[in-house]
Amino acid sequence: MKSLFTRRFAVLALIATPLTTRAQTPPPTDQWQTVVGPDLRFRFEMPPPVEKTVAGEKEKGHASERIAWASKHDGEMFDFDFVDYSAGWFSDKDTKVMARDLGRGEAEKAFPRDKFKYILDEPVTLQGWDGYALDIADAEGAAVMMRTYIVKDRLYRLLVTAKADDKAKAAAKRFLDSLRLADTRQ
């Protein structure tokens, strides 16, 4: 009887080993979703679940509705939106100045310099297109990071919040750096 029990235990142990190994494997930590624009002109990544919205109201110069995607992950906000402007809206303007004005918006009113630190406040480019980077931190190091790009007659904006820790900052950087455009400027 003892040998029958020993053999059964040995067989059960062999069968259970792969299950135990699989059960101990941690779930994937890289759970990001790639979003591709409806016209295939851009793609970016953000943590799921991703919610798409369309804003019906149009501002001066807009030729289309603003389309946006948003998600929340570990208490942080990830937002991306774009809007098309009327043909030629940016062609007679300095896109470096426009990107700065549209990228900064009302930032100095919302984030006064005596209470917030402007970590990054400068022109940038993406695939040759003019843009603006604005990263603002509070006294504890939590940040709001924004990128604005003008591509032909389209405005792209990314906004993300990040706690004052390396994991949150890495996720924010990944999101901001994930935008890829179909249009490249020479």
Secondary structure, DSSP 8 states (H G I E B T S, - for coil): -HHHHHHHHHHHHHHHHHHHHHHHS---S---EEEE-TTSSEEEEE-SS-EEEEE----TTBSS-EEEEEEEETTEEEEEEEEEB-TTTTTTS-HHHHHHHHHHTTHHHHS-TTTSEEEEEEEEEETTEEEEEEEEE-TTS-EEEEEEEEETTEEEEEEEEE-SSHHHHHHHHHHHHT-EES----
